């Protein structure tokens, strides 16, 4: 039988509160839940850091490709060469490399031969993250500079 006690607490039978075992079970359940929440937070913070680094790397790749396109327009094409350098990011340093190589001639005679018109442009960005080297790479094609 439930009785209204002084204040707002309901008393059921002769019980006047929680037993020690009930309190310990509650603490264990709350601690387990809190552990899961903290683990999820740490995992999401790590994923965010990785994503931020990849976005910075892709931004560097985009910048280098824009520079290559501007140079190709100015010089009426792009010549075969390798360049590299370093860019400072917000959190870490990035190493970049641009490789311009001649396009290979097709093996099959039925394919169109574009090797004299295009060069392959490969832009790669590397960085260190948690003692591991990470990289992003993009490969595209640009008009070959006519050598006279």
C-alpha positions as CSV (number, residue, x, y, z in Angstrom):
1,X,0.0,0.0,0.0
2,X,1.4,3.4,-1.0
3,X,1.2,6.3,1.5
4,X,1.9,9.9,0.9
5,X,4.8,10.8,3.2
6,X,5.8,14.3,4.4
7,X,7.0,16.3,1.4
8,X,6.8,14.7,-2.1
9,X,8.3,11.2,-1.5
10,X,6.0,8.2,-1.9
11,X,6.7,5.3,0.5
12,X,5.8,1.8,-0.6
13,X,5.4,-0.6,2.3
14,X,8.0,-0.2,4.9
15,X,10.9,0.8,2.5
16,X,12.3,4.3,3.0
17,X,15.0,4.5,0.2
18,X,17.4,2.6,-2.0
19,X,19.5,-0.3,-0.8
20,X,23.3,-0.4,-1.2
21,X,23.0,-3.0,-4.0
22,X,20.6,-0.9,-6.0
23,X,22.9,2.1,-5.7
24,X,25.9,0.1,-6.9
25,X,24.0,-1.3,-9.9
26,X,22.9,2.2,-10.8
27,X,26.5,3.5,-10.5
28,X,27.8,0.6,-12.7
29,X,25.2,1.2,-15.4
30,X,26.0,5.0,-15.4
31,X,29.7,4.3,-15.5
32,X,29.3,1.9,-18.4
33,X,27.2,4.4,-20.3
34,X,29.6,7.2,-19.6
35,X,32.5,5.1,-20.9
36,X,30.7,4.5,-24.1
37,X,30.0,8.2,-24.6
38,X,33.6,9.1,-23.9
39,X,34.9,6.4,-26.3
40,X,32.5,7.7,-29.0
41,X,33.8,11.3,-28.4
42,X,37.4,10.3,-28.7
43,X,36.7,8.3,-31.9
44,X,34.8,11.2,-33.5
45,X,37.6,13.7,-32.5
46,X,40.2,11.4,-34.2
47,X,38.0,11.1,-37.3
48,X,37.6,14.9,-37.4
49,X,41.4,15.3,-37.3
50,X,41.9,12.9,-40.1
51,X,39.2,14.6,-42.2
52,X,40.7,18.0,-41.6
53,X,44.1,16.8,-42.8
54,X,42.6,15.2,-45.9
55,X,40.7,18.4,-46.7
56,X,43.9,20.4,-46.4
57,X,45.7,17.9,-48.6
58,X,43.0,18.2,-51.2
59,X,43.2,22.0,-51.0
60,X,46.9,21.8,-51.7
61,X,46.3,19.5,-54.7
62,X,43.6,21.9,-56.0
63,X,46.0,24.8,-55.7
64,X,48.8,23.0,-57.5
65,X,46.5,21.9,-60.3
66,X,45.3,25.5,-60.7
67,X,49.0,26.7,-60.9
68,X,49.7,24.0,-63.5
69,X,46.6,25.0,-65.6
70,X,47.7,28.7,-65.5
71,X,51.2,27.8,-66.6
72,X,49.8,25.6,-69.4
73,X,47.7,28.4,-70.7
74,X,50.6,30.9,-70.5
75,X,53.0,28.5,-72.2
76,X,50.5,26.9,-74.6
77,X,50.9,23.5,-73.0
78,X,52.8,21.8,-70.2
79,X,56.3,20.3,-70.4
80,X,57.5,17.1,-68.8
81,X,59.1,17.8,-65.4
82,X,58.9,17.0,-61.7
83,X,58.6,19.6,-58.9
84,X,58.1,19.3,-55.2
85,X,57.9,21.4,-52.1
86,X,56.5,21.8,-48.7
87,X,53.3,23.6,-47.4
88,X,52.5,24.5,-43.9
89,X,49.0,23.6,-42.8
90,X,47.0,24.7,-39.8
91,X,47.9,21.6,-37.8
92,X,50.8,19.9,-39.7
93,X,53.2,20.3,-42.6
94,X,52.5,18.7,-46.0
95,X,55.0,17.6,-48.6
96,X,53.8,17.8,-52.2
97,X,55.1,16.5,-55.5
98,X,53.9,17.2,-59.1
99,X,55.0,14.7,-61.7
100,X,54.4,15.4,-65.4
101,X,55.1,12.4,-67.6
102,X,54.4,11.7,-71.2
103,X,51.3,9.7,-72.0
104,X,52.1,6.1,-73.1
105,X,51.2,5.0,-76.6
106,X,48.3,2.6,-76.7
107,X,49.2,-1.1,-77.1
108,X,46.1,-1.8,-79.2
109,X,46.2,-0.3,-82.7
110,X,42.5,0.3,-82.6
111,X,42.8,2.9,-79.8
112,X,43.3,6.5,-80.5
113,X,46.9,7.7,-79.9
114,X,46.8,10.8,-77.7
115,X,50.4,10.4,-76.5
116,X,51.6,13.4,-78.6
117,X,48.8,15.6,-77.5
118,X,48.6,15.0,-73.7
119,X,50.8,14.6,-70.7
120,X,49.8,12.8,-67.5
121,X,49.9,15.1,-64.4
122,X,50.1,13.5,-61.0
123,X,49.9,15.6,-57.8
124,X,50.6,13.8,-54.5
125,X,50.5,15.2,-51.0
126,X,52.0,13.4,-48.0
127,X,51.9,14.1,-44.3
128,X,52.6,12.5,-40.9
129,X,49.7,11.6,-38.7
130,X,50.2,9.7,-35.5
131,X,53.5,8.3,-36.6
132,X,52.0,7.1,-39.9
133,X,52.5,8.6,-43.3
134,X,49.3,9.4,-45.1
135,X,48.8,10.6,-48.7
136,X,46.3,11.8,-51.2
137,X,46.9,11.6,-55.0
138,X,45.2,13.0,-58.0
139,X,46.0,12.1,-61.6
140,X,44.7,14.1,-64.6
141,X,45.8,15.0,-68.2
142,X,46.9,18.3,-69.7
143,X,47.9,19.4,-73.2
144,X,51.4,18.7,-74.2
145,X,53.7,21.6,-74.9
146,X,54.9,21.6,-78.5
147,X,58.7,21.3,-78.6
148,X,60.0,23.0,-81.7
